[in-house]
Amino acid sequence: MSFEIDQNKLSRSGFDFIDEERLHGLLDLRIEPGQLDEVIAKSLSKQPLSVDETAVLLAADRPEMVEKIFDAARRLKRDVYGKRIVLFAPLYVGNECTNDCRYCAFRRSNREAVRRTLDGEEIRQQVLALERKGHKRLVLVFGEHPRYDAEFIADCVRHVYSTAIGHGEIRRINVNAAPLDHDGYLTVKEAGIGTYQIFQETYHHGTFRRVHPADTRKGNYLWRLDGVSRAMEAECDDVGIGALFGLYDWRFEVLGLVGHALHLQKHYNVGPHTISFPRLRPAQGVELDETHLVGDEDFKRLVAVLRLAVPYTGMILTAREPAEVRRAVLGFGVSQIDAGSRIELGGYTEAGDAQVMEREQFSLGDIRSLDEVMRELLVDGYIPSFCTACYRLGRTGEHFMEFAIPGFIRNFCTPNALTTLMEYLVDYASPETRAAGEEAILRAVQNLPEGERKRQLMDRLRRIAEGDERDLYL
């Protein structure tokens, strides 16, 4: 028995826009000399690429072509985002689930999974642990279950925002949860969420049916595909999309993600705020199908291609990846990473150094502390950021793009990244990280042009370093 949806609850753009035959045809593309240079030039002019133009990048598989794509992705990231990397942490709230996804340890048929839903006090304790480490941004993660409805999600968001200790507070909460109807999105929006993330997992229809049984809510391809469109119509300005790489041909999934971004741009005048591209990982009670697993070199390619295809979309690289892979691909276009992550239910207060697989959705590749990751970023020349200023000032959704497209994003985000970095150094950093961070701030300030904005920034940095003032953004 399949899960039926009420067609009246779809968005106004609620149709299946993934033309599978056409996308497969593009994977056989043979490019002519000069085509690659034309596509790269368009991307470097900060224009989104079409699906066909993205296919040109995917077809450019000779080593010299791939290196040209890498170089262009590095340049585009530098031009649009500067050196900043935004940090966050995931907080798993509940792993009850009515779905039966073949790749997921939380699936309903997995009797090895330890089921749990955090209550208000348990959420508070997890948040306090995260705040004591210096985190300011979280993504709350929920299984798909009637218990985790819009009101429950909204209550969890309010619990997190109301939890603070000393200088610690959470300033931005994103949500990764099941697709809702319009009223549901309105409810969670009113609680003050940032981005609502829904990953299609795979855009290939046959694979989607194979790994998501038809008798589950997630087994309905269109309901899930249309999820972020409904969110945007319900005033969720920022949405996130993603695919789980390793379920099907990675090149097809790249085209699906780009097609999804263009669909949102066409119908809502703004694309997704973020794109995620996790790779399939081992999980408790899961037997992995290795047919389409993505190797490290192809993973680097897909990150670079996505960066060039969607110049102004944030790109999230998670701790699924091992530290060395994360370090290698950061320069190709990543703008956000998680750090100090634990994905066990209650993991920030109850788990030791080792991962507890029966309490996790999948295994992590990078379980270093936030401070270790911060220090590596600083040594590598990046500016770690916990900035949330745009969301408080209304620079979200289409309004965000008004600032981003002319290049203002770097002017706003670099100063605000530096103030949040100073907060971390003063309140939480190890001596080694603080020394590296203070050097980075000094260099960054010296490189800023003289003027009122620089004077304002220097004043805010001084006030944070010398006193108790915090959250001083431009």
C-alpha angles and dihedrals in degrees: 000000000000126000109257123213130204105244089210089065094060121100122262086259092047105141135106103266096172105109098197097185092053094047091050089050091055090055088067092055118139111200128217124228110279096023093101093051091050093052093046091049091054091050093048088054083062096247119140114249125236120238089256092052091048088054088059089059091049091050091052095089103144112112095247091049093049091051090051089054091049092051092049092049091051091050094047092049091050093048096047105031105020115208099317125120118191116220131208141156132228120235115196109210103178140356101195105127138176092196125092104207109174095222098048130089090209094062114129096245094056103103091180092068117101105226120216143152119200116233124216096274092046090051089050092053092049091050093048089052090051093046091051087059092051104259119153102169128056139177113211113214125203135180117234107264136131088247090064098063126149094274092052092049091048091050090052091051091052091049090055096047091049093054117092139148126189107316090343120112138140111241102176129035121187122187132221107190145122121305112271135198121255094270091051093054091049089055095052092042090057089056088063105255122168115207123006109212126203119169118204086206091206130013092201107103098211093048091046090055092046096053098034112054115226094236091066130080091240090054090077105093097193096047089056096041090052094046100099091043089060089047091055091049088052092058098263094143095190124049132172129213131189149164130221103234114217099049094087141354105320092218091058091050091052090054090047092053092048091047090051092050091050091048090056092045091051097049102032103025092241134068128222118305090224141013122205125199109185120174123229111268135190114273136185111275093004126121107205121223101220097194096105103023111145119234123219096259093051089045090058089050095051092050092051093046092050091049091054093044097052107029097178101038119103114240121213123208112188136205089257082093122076117252095254093053092047090051092049098051100039091090094053094073112298114145102173135039136170121233137187086021127175118178100185114109102263090006098142093064106020108037125083127214094293123076117251102219098191088060096045133083090219138340122278124229097202120041098161118138123263090250093053092050092046091052093049091050091051093048089050092054101258128130111229111217138194092178119154099162097116092058093052092046096049096253093139137117113354091354089057090056091052087063097036102049097060088050098257092126092084093048092054099035102046096058092043091047089055094052092050090046090053089051090054093047094051098041108031117004127115114241091257094051092045092054092049091046096050090052090050093050092049092051093046094050092048089054094053117098117254115260146092095304092055091048090050091050094049090050091052093047091052093049092051094046095046104035149015099277114121140170093043102162134166 
